């Protein structure tokens, strides 16, 4: 029989193993972003277009005095724009010292998930999505695709290498 404090240590160890993900929705699909990469969540007010920018770049934003590159996650995933420009949500990320706002349809909740329960991408998943995903978590009613933030924001280097 284990002492009470050993049992408590085991529970604490299991809880610390869990990873937190901010959930977002794009075209009805739930996606997860590691919370360690998310700086903030905000409503997009005004955006300035950038001539000759790659299609994934929706424009530039001013977020509390800082210039932020707005990236359309829909376009990045090969989907058409939603047409809904009334209340656009963005998730603030940073990559290599640059600030990005990832435009999404909705921002959901924060989920704590066990990384050992993450499954590989399904074999029938679109190749473009596979390149931007680390794997999936099967939730009760939905499949949560875990995004690879570095891959999502690496489109500039892809174009330069091509």
Helices and strands as residue ranges (DSSP letters): H 4-17, E 18-26, E 29-34, G 35-37, E 38-44, E 57-63, E 66-72, H 73-76, E 88-95, E 98-104, E 106-114, G 115-117, H 127-130, E 133-138, E 143-147, H 149-152, H 155-161
